[in-house]
Amino acid sequence: MAAQRVAYQKAKNSFGKQIIFTVIFAVLFNFIRLIPKDKIETFLPYIVLFSVTISLADVLYFLGRISKLRTNGAKIQEEFDCNVYELVWNKVNSGSKADKTFINNQVKAYRPNPKSPIENWYDIDLEGLSQERAILLCQETNLWYDANLRTKFIKQIKYVLASLIAISVLIGVFSNLPLGLFILYMVAPLLPAIVLTIKIYKENEKSVSLSEELKKEVFDLKDQPQDPSKNQLRQIQDKIFCNRKDGPLVPEHFYRKARPDLEEGMKINAST
């Protein structure tokens, strides 16, 4: 779990840099509109260059790096789950396991954080449950936690997007620019940030929807009188892995802030 934590942390750091370049710099560029009209046209080439640079960096660097780290993090967590659940690794669905050298390097880079421990990862009451039903409850807990974390994050994304648009429009109005320059200066620097924010929103919304659909399958298995089979549990686990591998990242600072309430809710949910 230490290796998984570091891999995801590196991915989140890259994600954070991506947000800084696109969102924060876009807001700063908006203040260029407050420069007198006779001088503002001097900055037009830099605004366009900024937008192009951010778009290229997003495609050529950030997307590939984040995807690779996120996939390795998902594979490490999948291997951990397989060991805990005593499930076989599904190479068809998950591909090869994460490289041992990569895992070892991440473990070496791990630094314990008392506020975000990795011990007792499944900190729920499993007493009295068969092995199969205990696994199913852990899977349900994973899905509940992920869906609720992303739901909270989606609400914040809405505020960010609304703030970006509001700041842009207000500065544009008070700068008294002609309509053509107003549209150009509003769209050019802000477009990468708006596109990224909408992308993050849509991807998290999709991930929540997948988790909710998968929870319905888990509930169906829970309602059956007999214990679920290892094959049924493996199918659930395959979908959990895919959602982890393809799901968007949530910034670390937001995760840490939301964690106490989520863990309390997770234990309540697991006990019902």
N, C-alpha and C positions, 0 to 999 in steps of 0.2 A: 504493500500500500504506500510505502514511502516513495518508491519509484513512480507510482501512478500519480501521487500528489505533486511531485516535482515536474513530471511531464505536462500535467495540466496547468501547473503554475507558469511554466515557460510559455505555453500556448496562450494563457490569459495575459501574460506580459506583452506578447506580440499583439494580442487583440487590443490591449490598452493603448499601445503606441498607435495602432491603426485609428482608434477613436480620437486620440489627441491630434493626429495629423488632419483628420477629416472634419471633426466637429469643432474643437477648440480653435484651430487655425482659421476655420471658416468664420467663426464669430469675430475673431480679431480682424479679419479682412473686411468685415462689415463696417468697421469703424473708419475705414478709408473713405467712406462716403461723406464723412464729416469734413473732409479736406475741401478747401475752396474749389469751385467748379473749374477755374482756370488752370488748376494744377492737377486735378484728379485724373485727367486723361493720361498723364504721365505714368500712372500706376496700372493702366489697363493691360499692357503686355505681361506684367508680373502676376496679375490676377488670373489671366488665361493660362500662363505657364504653371502657376500653382495648381490649378484645377487638373491640368493634363498630368502633371507630376504625381499628384495624389492618385489619380485613376490608374496610372501605370504601376505605381508602387503597390496598389491594392491587388492588381491582377498578377504581377510578376513576382512579388515577394510575400506579402502578407497572407494571401489565400493559400498558397502552397505550404508555407511554414506552419501556419495554424492547423491546416488539415492533417499534416504529417504528425505533428505533436499530439493532436487530439486523437488520431487513430491509434497511435502507440499507447496513449493513456487508456483508451478504451480496451485495448488488447490486454494490458497489464491488469486492469480491473476484472476483465473477463476470466483471466487465468486464476486470479485470486478467488473469484466466485466459484469457478469449477472445482478448485481444491476444497473450498469450504462445503460446497453442496455435494461433492463427490459425483460431479457430472463429467462426462467425457468432452474433450475439446472438439468442437465442430469445425473442422478445417474448411469444409465447403462454404459455410456461412461466414466464418471469422478469418479465414486465410491462415497463414502461418503465425505462430506466436511471436511476440515482440523479441527482438534480438537480445540475447543475454548480456552482451557487452553494453548495449544501450541501457538495459535495466540496471546493471551494476553502476554505470556512470550516474544515473539518476539517484540511486541510493546514496552514493558518496556525496552528492550535492544536497541531500536532504538535511534541513535544519528543523528540529522539533519546535512546534508552536503550541504552548499550553492552551491557547484559546481555540485551537483547531486540531485536537489530537486525532491520531489514527487508530488508537487502541479501541477495542469494543466497537468495531465498525457497525455491526448489527446489534445495537444496544436496545433490544426489545425482549419482552418476556416470551420465551418459547417453551416453557415448562408444560409438560403434559401433551405436547404435540408429537405426532409421528414425524419421522425425518422428512417425508414428502410434504406434509402440511407445514412444517417449520420452514422448508425451502420456499414454499408458495407464499408464506407470510413475509419472508424476507424480500421476495420479488415484488410483492404488493407494496411493501414499505419503500423500496427503491423508486417505484413508479409514483407513489404518492408524494414523496419528497421532491422528486424532479419536477413534477407537474406544478406543485405549489410554489416552489422556488421560481420557476419561470413565469408563473402567473403574476407573482409580485413584481418581477423584473419588467414584464410587459407594461404594467401600469406606469412604471418610471419612464419607460421609453416614450410613452404617449406624452408625458410632460416635457421631455427633452425635445421632441419633435415640435410640439406647440410653441415652446420657448424659442427655438431656432427661427421659426417662421415669424413669430411676433417681433423678435429683435430685428430681424431683417426688414420687415415692413415699417416698423417705427423709425428706424434710422433712415430708411429710404424716404419716408414722408418728410421728416424734419430736415433732410438735406436739400429739399426743393430741387431735385434733379429733373431734367426733362424726361418724359416717359421712356424714350429709348434707352437712355443711360440708366434710368431707374431699374428697368427690366434686366439690363445687362449686368449691372453691379449687384443686383439681388440674386440672380440665378447663377452666374458664373462661380463665385466663391462658395456659395451655399449648396450647390447641387450635389457635390460628392457627399457632404454631410447628410443631406436629406435622403439620398439614395441609400447610404449605409444604414441610417436609422430605420428606414422602412424595411430594408433587408433583414436587419436584426429582429424587428418586430414580427415580420412574416415567418421567419425561421423558428422563432420561439413559439409562436402561435401554432405552427405545424407540429412542433415537438410535443407541446401540451396535448394537442388533439390525438397524437399517436399514443401517448401515455394513457390518456383517458380510455381510448379504444382497447388498449391492452389490459387495462384494469378490469374492463368488462369480462374479458376472457378469464382473468384470474378469479373474479367473483363467480363465474359459472363453474369453475373447477372447485371452488370452496363449497358451493352449494350441493355438489354431488355427495352422496352418502359414502362412496368409497374414496380412498386416497388417490390423488393424481398419480399417474405413472411417470417414470423417469423420462420417457419419451415426450410426454405432455409438458413436463417441466423444462426439458431441453428446448422445445419449441418456443416457450415463453422467453427463456433466456436468450435465444437467438435474436428475438425481436428487441429485447432490452439492449443487447450489444449494438445492434444496428442504430438504435435511437441514440445511444451514447456516441457512436462513431460519427454519425452525421449531424447530431444536434449541435446547435450554436453554443458558444461559451457564455457564461455569466461572469462578469467581472468579480475578482476575488474580494474586493472591499464590500461589494453588495452581498456576496455569499456569507462573509463573516458577520455582517450586520444582521442578516436574516436567519442565521443558523440557530440561535437560541430558541426563538419562537417555533421554527420548523421542527427542531428536535423534540420539543415539548408536544407539539401537535402530532408528530410521528408516533410517539409512544401511546398517546391517547387513541390514535387511529388503529394501531396494532392491537390494542387491548379490547377493541369493540368487535 
